[in-house]
Amino acid sequence: MYDFDYAKPQSLQEAQDLVGEDKKLLAGGQTYLPTLRQRLAMPEMLIDLNAIDVLKGICEADARVSIGAMTRHAEVAASALVQKMVPGLATLAGGIGDPAVRHRGTLGGSLANNDPSACYPAAALALNATIHTSKRSLEANDFFQGLFTTALDEDEIISHVTFPAAPCAYMKFKQPASGFALAGVFVCRLEGSFRLAVTGAGQDGVFRWSQAEDALNADASFRDFKALELEPDMIEDMHADADYRRNLVQVATQRVVQALAQL
Ligand SMILES: Cc1cc2nc3c(=O)[nH]c(=O)nc-3n(C[C@H](O)[C@H](O)[C@H](O)COP(=O)(O)OP(=O)(O)OC[C@H]3O[C@@H](n4cnc5c(N)ncnc54)[C@H](O)[C@@H]3O)c2cc1C
């Protein structure tokens, strides 16, 4: 690690006054601390968000579920409100990594990081969640902008995220060592229409599979996802080549759509 200053603000405003080009936010540290340890980043200051209570917790607001950016995955998984209103999100959070990761990792950190194999981006995009920041509110449709890239400015802090109540389900094939998605599919029925987002597979990160959505919207009993075009270039790595990943996406879609039908 390189040397850095450390601040632990007590309020969102205090954090906002500190954050900037070389002054970076720390949530659960699940991604950022290993990055620092490997000397892949050299911030002047770390701004620890862990003492800011307003960033934590889960509540119902205007028929949506509102989840603070510093809420841990384990809390989302265990929340009766999330299980009732956005069931696929509870399933997703409960399947992230291992217990240590689930008790430290945060919703805000996951979305801000936008790892192409992370699970939350699929739920946020399928449900078109609203990402509220210290400056504005962004729809998930506009938030994810490619590999590890989002619409966030350098000095912008995610405060909370609201998800619409919807029947929904999530299924992933895990990379066995980490739990990250080799291919993960989140499907929901929002205002009568199917929306489906894929993570872990696309070279540019999370994406909506519009051909599958169109097929389901034309016929809710459609299941022949192997017959559909899957346009984005697939990730190829030591865990799975492109054809294998494409197959995983198709199979995961079949299973998750079936699971949604049984809700
Ligand atoms: C072993 C392991 C297995 C994992 N498995 C999975 C998995 O199966 N599925 C999955 O989805 N994820 C997985 N993860 C990722 C994990 O769930 C974390 O969410 C992710 O690493 C981000 O960590 P964090 O929340 O602690 O944020 P940090 O590491 O503290 O921060 C990550 C980035 O987000 C920025 N940031 C943090 N909070 C905010 C905020 N409120 N506003 C703006 N920017 C912010 C930070 O500056 C930093 O750039 C895994 C991680 C590990 C280490």
The ligand as an SDF file (V2000), in Angstrom:
LIG
                    3D

 53 58  0  0  0  0  0  0  0  0999 V2000
  -14.1700  -13.0000   -2.5100 C   0  0  0  0  0  0  0  0  0  0  0  0
  -15.2300  -12.0990   -3.0810 C   0  0  0  0  0  0  0  0  0  0  0  0
  -16.3590  -12.6610   -3.6590 C   0  0  0  0  0  0  0  0  0  0  0  0
  -17.3520  -11.8430   -4.1940 C   0  0  0  0  0  0  0  0  0  0  0  0
  -18.4420  -12.4150   -4.7940 N   0  0  0  0  0  0  0  0  0  0  0  0
  -19.3880  -11.6300   -5.3430 C   0  0  0  0  0  0  0  0  0  0  0  0
  -20.5550  -12.1920   -5.9590 C   0  0  0  0  0  0  0  0  0  0  0  0
  -20.7610  -13.4000   -5.9810 O   0  0  0  0  0  0  0  0  0  0  0  0
  -21.4530  -11.3200   -6.5080 N   0  0  0  0  0  0  0  0  0  0  0  0
  -21.3020   -9.9700   -6.4550 C   0  0  0  0  0  0  0  0  0  0  0  0
  -22.1530   -9.2350   -6.9540 O   0  0  0  0  0  0  0  0  0  0  0  0
  -20.2250   -9.4050   -5.8570 N   0  0  0  0  0  0  0  0  0  0  0  0
  -19.2760  -10.2000   -5.3050 C   0  0  0  0  0  0  0  0  0  0  0  0
  -18.2120   -9.6270   -4.6850 N   0  0  0  0  0  0  0  0  0  0  0  0
  -18.1490   -8.1410   -4.6170 C   0  0  0  0  0  0  0  0  0  0  0  0
  -18.6990   -7.6330   -3.2770 C   0  0  0  0  0  0  0  0  0  0  0  0
  -20.0040   -8.0940   -3.1440 O   0  0  0  0  0  0  0  0  0  0  0  0
  -18.6920   -6.1070   -3.0690 C   0  0  0  0  0  0  0  0  0  0  0  0
  -19.9510   -5.5260   -3.2320 O   0  0  0  0  0  0  0  0  0  0  0  0
  -17.8040   -5.3570   -3.9940 C   0  0  0  0  0  0  0  0  0  0  0  0
  -16.5150   -5.9200   -3.8780 O   0  0  0  0  0  0  0  0  0  0  0  0
  -17.7200   -3.8710   -3.5860 C   0  0  0  0  0  0  0  0  0  0  0  0
  -17.2170   -3.8470   -2.2590 O   0  0  0  0  0  0  0  0  0  0  0  0
  -17.6830   -2.8230   -1.1690 P   0  0  0  0  0  0  0  0  0  0  0  0
  -19.1390   -2.6800   -1.1670 O   0  0  0  0  0  0  0  0  0  0  0  0
  -17.0170   -3.2470    0.0750 O   0  0  0  0  0  0  0  0  0  0  0  0
  -17.0980   -1.4160   -1.7010 O   0  0  0  0  0  0  0  0  0  0  0  0
  -15.5840   -0.8660   -1.6660 P   0  0  0  0  0  0  0  0  0  0  0  0
  -14.6500   -1.9490   -2.0490 O   0  0  0  0  0  0  0  0  0  0  0  0
  -15.3340   -0.1720   -0.3900 O   0  0  0  0  0  0  0  0  0  0  0  0
  -15.6980    0.2110   -2.8300 O   0  0  0  0  0  0  0  0  0  0  0  0
  -15.7790   -0.1900   -4.1870 C   0  0  0  0  0  0  0  0  0  0  0  0
  -15.7620    1.0510   -5.0780 C   0  0  0  0  0  0  0  0  0  0  0  0
  -16.9950    1.7510   -4.9570 O   0  0  0  0  0  0  0  0  0  0  0  0
  -16.7610    3.1010   -4.5260 C   0  0  0  0  0  0  0  0  0  0  0  0
  -17.8760    3.3920   -3.6090 N   0  0  0  0  0  0  0  0  0  0  0  0
  -18.1950    2.6960   -2.4930 C   0  0  0  0  0  0  0  0  0  0  0  0
  -19.3080    3.1850   -1.9320 N   0  0  0  0  0  0  0  0  0  0  0  0
  -19.7120    4.2100   -2.7040 C   0  0  0  0  0  0  0  0  0  0  0  0
  -20.8080    5.1130   -2.6520 C   0  0  0  0  0  0  0  0  0  0  0  0
  -21.7420    5.0600   -1.6850 N   0  0  0  0  0  0  0  0  0  0  0  0
  -20.9200    6.0590   -3.6290 N   0  0  0  0  0  0  0  0  0  0  0  0
  -20.0020    6.1240   -4.6300 C   0  0  0  0  0  0  0  0  0  0  0  0
  -18.9410    5.2990   -4.7320 N   0  0  0  0  0  0  0  0  0  0  0  0
  -18.7910    4.3530   -3.7830 C   0  0  0  0  0  0  0  0  0  0  0  0
  -15.3880    3.0840   -3.8640 C   0  0  0  0  0  0  0  0  0  0  0  0
  -14.7680    4.3540   -3.9090 O   0  0  0  0  0  0  0  0  0  0  0  0
  -14.6600    2.0650   -4.7140 C   0  0  0  0  0  0  0  0  0  0  0  0
  -14.2020    2.6520   -5.9150 O   0  0  0  0  0  0  0  0  0  0  0  0
  -17.2140  -10.4210   -4.1390 C   0  0  0  0  0  0  0  0  0  0  0  0
  -16.0790   -9.8500   -3.5380 C   0  0  0  0  0  0  0  0  0  0  0  0
  -15.0870  -10.6760   -3.0120 C   0  0  0  0  0  0  0  0  0  0  0  0
  -13.8950  -10.0350   -2.3590 C   0  0  0  0  0  0  0  0  0  0  0  0
  1  2  1  0
  2  3  1  0
  2 52  2  0
  3  4  2  0
  4  5  1  0
  4 50  1  0
  5  6  2  0
  6  7  1  0
  6 13  1  0
  7  8  2  0
  7  9  1  0
  9 10  1  0
 10 11  2  0
 10 12  1  0
 12 13  2  0
 13 14  1  0
 14 15  1  0
 14 50  1  0
 15 16  1  0
 16 17  1  0
 16 18  1  0
 18 19  1  0
 18 20  1  0
 20 21  1  0
 20 22  1  0
 22 23  1  0
 23 24  1  0
 24 25  2  0
 24 26  1  0
 24 27  1  0
 27 28  1  0
 28 29  2  0
 28 30  1  0
 28 31  1  0
 31 32  1  0
 32 33  1  0
 33 34  1  0
 33 48  1  0
 34 35  1  0
 35 36  1  0
 35 46  1  0
 36 37  1  0
 36 45  1  0
 37 38  2  0
 38 39  1  0
 39 40  1  0
 39 45  2  0
 40 41  1  0
 40 42  2  0
 42 43  1  0
 43 44  2  0
 44 45  1  0
 46 47  1  0
 46 48  1  0
 48 49  1  0
 50 51  2  0
 51 52  1  0
 52 53  1  0
M  END
$$$$
